[in-house]
Amino acid sequence: MKKILILFAHPAYQKSRVNKVLIKGLQDIEGVTFRDLYQVYPEMDIEVKDEQKLVEEHDIIVFHHPFYWYSSPAILKEWQDLVLTHGWAYGSQGNSLKDKLFLQVMTTGAGQETYCQQGHNKMTIRQLLAPFEQTANLCQMRYLPPMIIPGTYAITKEEVMKHKENYKNLLLGLRDEKINLDDLVNKQYFNEYFK
């Protein structure tokens, strides 16, 4: 059984009706460690050694966050800047993350149709996530296609529950190695796996 570390970052969690549903019960799944970074570090004073130890103990690292300004909330950037140190995460001696899986689970306010060359944002979400993918590559991790929950401003309760079910199935499938990772190579988003 693979161990999964979910690093959750939402600076306005109390206002998020979708993420409240998505994360409910995740900490009860065997093999999953759920960590709300804003709760653990309200002053953003990240304990690097504690975070590195946690990462070392897990096989799959998940960044779960809203898609803010084409990126992640500030604490995830701070986490990367401090935790992913030379000689630990990358560099000639930095092999601590080698062969671990990296996944992003993200909510977007706008619908997915706005994220394309013809759409309002002129780029796909995958194009905008290139820095995360390259970070995973540099750290010798395997970057998985992100799971996107789009259009959260207009999404129905039924749609939210379907995404919650897919998210749980994704975690269980990765944990139990029931998802063939080679099937994901040509997928832009993990969502396509569930169709």
Residue pairs with C-beta under 8 A, 6 or more apart in sequence:
1 30
1 31
1 175
1 176
2 31
2 59
2 60
2 101
2 174
2 175
2 176
2 177
3 31
3 32
3 33
3 57
3 58
3 59
3 60
3 175
4 31
4 32
4 33
4 58
4 59
4 60
4 62
4 171
4 174
4 175
5 33
5 35
5 54
5 55
5 57
5 58
5 60
5 61
5 62
6 23
6 26
6 32
6 33
6 34
6 35
6 62
6 64
6 105
7 35
7 37
7 61
7 62
7 63
7 64
7 76
7 79
8 19
8 23
8 34
8 35
8 36
8 37
8 64
8 65
9 36
9 37
9 38
9 63
9 64
9 65
9 72
9 73
9 75
9 76
9 79
10 16
10 19
10 36
10 38
10 65
10 66
10 73
11 38
11 73
11 74
11 75
13 19
13 20
13 36
13 38
16 66
16 107
16 152
17 152
17 160
18 107
18 149
18 152
18 155
18 160
18 163
19 64
19 66
19 107
21 160
21 161
21 164
22 64
22 105
22 107
22 149
22 160
22 163
22 164
22 167
23 34
23 64
24 164
25 168
26 32
26 34
26 168
26 171
27 33
27 34
29 168
29 171
29 172
29 175
30 175
31 175
32 171
32 175
33 54
33 58
35 54
37 46
37 75
37 76
37 79
38 73
38 75
41 47
41 75
44 74
44 75
44 78
46 75
46 78
46 79
46 82
46 83
48 82
48 83
48 85
51 79
51 82
51 83
52 83
52 85
52 88
52 96
55 61
55 83
55 96
55 97
55 100
56 96
58 100
59 100
59 101
60 100
60 101
60 102
60 103
60 174
60 175
61 97
61 100
61 101
61 102
61 103
61 141
62 102
62 103
62 104
62 105
62 171
63 72
63 76
63 102
63 103
63 104
63 105
63 132
64 104
64 105
64 106
65 72
65 73
65 76
65 104
65 105
65 106
65 107
66 73
66 106
66 107
66 108
66 109
66 152
67 106
67 107
67 108
67 109
67 125
67 148
70 121
70 128
71 77
71 128
71 131
72 132
80 135
83 89
84 90
84 97
84 135
84 139
85 94
86 94
87 93
87 94
88 94
88 96
89 96
89 97
89 138
89 139
90 97
90 138
90 139
90 140
94 139
95 140
97 139
97 140
97 141
98 139
98 140
98 141
99 140
99 141
99 142
100 141
100 142
101 141
101 142
101 144
101 174
101 181
102 132
102 136
102 139
102 141
102 142
102 143
102 144
103 144
103 146
103 147
103 174
103 190
104 129
104 132
104 146
104 147
105 146
105 147
105 149
105 167
106 125
106 146
106 147
106 148
106 149
107 148
107 149
107 150
107 152
108 115
108 125
108 148
108 149
108 150
108 151
108 152
109 151
109 152
109 153
110 120
110 121
110 150
110 151
110 153
111 150
111 151
111 154
112 125
112 148
112 150
112 151
113 119
114 120
114 121
115 121
115 123
115 124
115 125
115 128
115 150
116 123
116 124
117 123
117 124
121 128
124 188
125 146
125 148
125 189
126 133
126 145
126 146
126 188
126 189
129 146
132 143
133 143
136 142
136 143
137 143
142 181
144 181
144 184
144 190
145 184
145 187
145 188
145 189
145 190
145 192
145 193
146 189
146 190
147 166
147 167
147 170
147 189
147 190
147 191
148 189
148 190
148 191
149 155
149 160
149 163
166 191
166 194
169 194
170 179
170 190
170 193
170 194
172 178
173 179
179 193
183 193
184 190
184 193
187 193
